[in-house]
Structures are given as C-alpha cells and as structure tokens.
Amino acid sequence: MQVQGKKPYNEINITPLVDLTFVLLIIFILLTTAAVQGIKVDLPSASSAQTMNEPKSRVIAVSNDGTLSIDAVPVSMSELENELRTSIATTPDLAVILRGDRTVQYDRVMQVLDLCSKVGVPSLGMAATRPPGGGA
C-alpha cells in the first residue's frame, strides 16, 4: 500500500546555488576592480624613506587612425616632442616603446621614429605580438 504524496525526490533545486554563484561573481568583480585601480592610502612619513623614481620607460602608441598617445594620454606631434624632451632631461637613460596598430599608415610610424631620433631617445623598442604557434 503506497501513501499518496510520498514520491521519491529525484530533482535537486539549484536556485540557491545559482544565487550564491552570482553573489560570489559580483564580489570577485568588485575586488578585482578595486585592486586594479588601487586604493588611496594616506601613508605615514619617515625620514629614511627612499623616494621612488619615475618610470624609466615611456610608451608611445599610434592608433589605426594615426592619433598619437604617450602613456595612454592623447597628444599631438608637438606635444609628444615636448614630452619626450622633458622626459629625457629628467631621465637620461629613458627607454621608449613604440606600439603601432597593424593597420596604421607607415608614414605616421616613420614620423614618430624620426621624432625620437631628433630628440635623442637613447633606447627605442617596437612592441609586437607573436603569431599563434610561432614559438621560438
């Protein structure tokens, strides 16, 4: 004799697990965003603390439409020249990395290379990516 309403339970309710997953995902996104942007901290002072030097490299990017930026700040060609001259004056062993979009006009990259030579950039590198499967 079987009692009415007493069927075997063959399904698992995953709604609470999905809710928990979404909450953890949101927490992960918020913490990762805070870590990338940095948290403003009021640091104590110390007489023997060493000052951190400015970075010894600058990145010049030439986008596919030919616009220039230095360290992700859009600039004109004259502003780029002034910025490079100032950087070289403060950091004589400055390294410059040139990142050009693959579809940018060759002439624009040559203008930037000529400018770097003109202002006396001591070290110039060009960024590139490896093709997939083309290891060394």
C-alpha positions as CSV (number, residue, x, y, z in Angstrom):
1,M,0.0,0.0,0.0
2,Q,1.5,3.3,-1.1
3,V,0.8,6.6,0.7
4,Q,-0.4,9.4,-1.5
5,G,2.1,12.3,-2.0
6,K,5.2,10.4,-0.9
7,K,7.1,10.1,-4.2
8,P,10.8,9.7,-4.5
9,Y,12.6,13.1,-4.8
10,N,14.7,12.9,-7.9
11,E,15.5,16.6,-8.6
12,I,17.9,19.0,-6.9
13,N,16.9,22.6,-6.5
14,I,19.9,24.6,-7.8
15,T,18.4,28.1,-7.4
16,P,20.2,28.8,-4.1
17,L,23.5,27.6,-5.7
18,V,23.0,29.9,-8.7
19,D,22.3,32.8,-6.4
20,L,25.4,32.1,-4.4
21,T,27.4,31.9,-7.6
22,F,26.2,35.3,-8.8
23,V,27.0,36.9,-5.4
24,L,30.5,35.4,-5.5
25,L,31.0,36.7,-9.0
26,I,29.9,40.2,-8.1
27,I,32.2,40.2,-5.1
28,F,35.1,39.0,-7.3
29,I,34.5,41.7,-9.9
30,L,34.4,44.4,-7.3
31,L,37.5,43.3,-5.6
32,T,39.4,42.9,-8.8
33,T,38.4,46.3,-10.0
34,A,39.5,47.8,-6.7
35,A,42.8,46.1,-6.9
36,V,43.5,47.3,-10.5
37,Q,42.6,50.9,-9.8
38,G,44.4,51.0,-6.5
39,I,43.2,52.2,-3.2
40,K,44.1,55.6,-2.0
41,V,46.0,55.4,1.3
42,D,47.4,58.2,3.4
43,L,50.9,56.9,4.0
44,P,52.9,57.9,7.1
45,S,56.2,59.8,6.7
46,A,59.6,58.5,7.5
47,S,62.9,60.4,7.4
48,S,64.8,57.5,5.9
49,A,62.2,56.5,3.3
50,Q,63.6,56.3,-0.2
51,T,61.7,58.1,-3.0
52,M,60.5,56.0,-5.9
53,N,62.0,57.1,-9.2
54,E,59.8,57.9,-12.1
55,P,59.4,55.0,-14.5
56,K,62.4,54.7,-16.9
57,S,60.2,53.9,-19.9
58,R,57.5,55.7,-21.8
59,V,55.1,54.1,-24.2
60,I,54.1,55.8,-27.4
61,A,51.0,54.4,-29.2
62,V,50.0,55.1,-32.8
63,S,46.3,54.1,-33.3
64,N,44.9,52.9,-36.6
65,D,43.6,56.4,-37.4
66,G,47.0,57.9,-36.8
67,T,46.4,59.5,-33.5
68,L,49.3,59.5,-31.0
69,S,49.3,58.9,-27.3
70,I,52.1,58.7,-24.7
71,D,51.4,56.5,-21.7
72,A,47.7,56.4,-22.7
73,V,47.3,60.2,-22.9
74,P,46.4,61.6,-26.4
75,V,48.9,64.1,-27.7
76,S,49.8,66.0,-30.9
77,M,53.2,65.6,-32.6
78,S,54.5,68.8,-31.0
79,E,53.2,67.8,-27.5
80,L,54.9,64.4,-28.0
81,E,58.2,66.2,-28.8
82,N,57.9,68.4,-25.7
83,E,57.0,65.4,-23.5
84,L,60.0,63.4,-24.8
85,R,62.4,66.2,-24.3
86,T,61.2,66.7,-20.7
87,S,61.4,63.0,-20.0
88,I,64.9,62.7,-21.4
89,A,66.1,65.8,-19.4
90,T,64.9,64.1,-16.2
91,T,65.8,60.5,-17.1
92,P,68.8,60.4,-19.4
93,D,68.6,56.6,-19.8
94,L,64.9,56.7,-20.9
95,A,63.6,53.8,-22.9
96,V,60.8,54.4,-25.3
97,I,58.5,51.7,-26.5
98,L,56.6,52.3,-29.8
99,R,53.3,50.5,-30.2
100,G,51.8,50.8,-33.7
101,D,48.5,49.4,-34.8
102,R,49.0,46.9,-37.6
103,T,46.7,49.0,-40.0
104,V,48.4,52.3,-39.3
105,Q,50.0,54.2,-42.2
106,Y,53.7,53.5,-42.4
107,D,54.4,57.2,-42.8
108,R,52.9,58.1,-39.3
109,V,55.2,55.5,-37.6
110,M,58.2,56.9,-39.5
111,Q,57.3,60.4,-38.3
112,V,57.4,59.1,-34.7
113,L,60.7,57.3,-35.3
114,D,62.2,60.4,-36.8
115,L,61.0,62.5,-33.9
116,C,62.5,60.0,-31.4
117,S,65.8,60.3,-33.3
118,K,65.6,64.1,-33.4
119,V,65.1,64.5,-29.6
120,G,67.8,61.9,-28.9
121,V,65.9,59.0,-27.4
122,P,68.7,56.7,-26.1
123,S,66.7,53.4,-26.3
124,L,63.8,52.7,-28.6
125,G,61.9,49.5,-28.9
126,M,58.9,48.4,-31.0
127,A,56.2,46.3,-29.5
128,A,54.9,43.3,-31.4
129,T,53.0,40.1,-30.6
130,R,54.0,36.6,-31.6
131,P,51.8,34.8,-34.1
132,P,49.9,31.8,-32.6
133,G,52.0,28.7,-32.8
134,G,55.1,30.7,-33.8
135,G,57.2,29.9,-30.8
136,A,61.0,30.2,-30.6
